[in-house]
């Protein structure tokens, strides 16, 4: 590093938890901490897998009957109806219930990425 320069920090890791058939009880809920708390926070409510990525261009293969995806705070998600980001795409800046768009049991891959912080006042 040149004098006075700091190393570039690694990109943040974003997490998501997938749930199959949890019903409508997860929408609008929050977790007390990652993986703990109320509905769709831990391994309850049809939990089918946890995903993590620090590479915003990486598509992750998901379980096949996803209905609700919990996304870690400060992260966004893009879901696709085919593997590797193919098919129909839907973006969300947080948790997503996929019932109407792209449809229950339709998600096959996800991409996680950090959201930009708000501009200073």
Secondary structure by P-SEA (a helix, b strand, c coil): cccccccccccbbbbbbbbccccccccccccccccccccccccccccccccccccccbbbbccccccbbbbcccccbbbbcccccccbbbbbccccccccccccccccbbbbbbccccccc
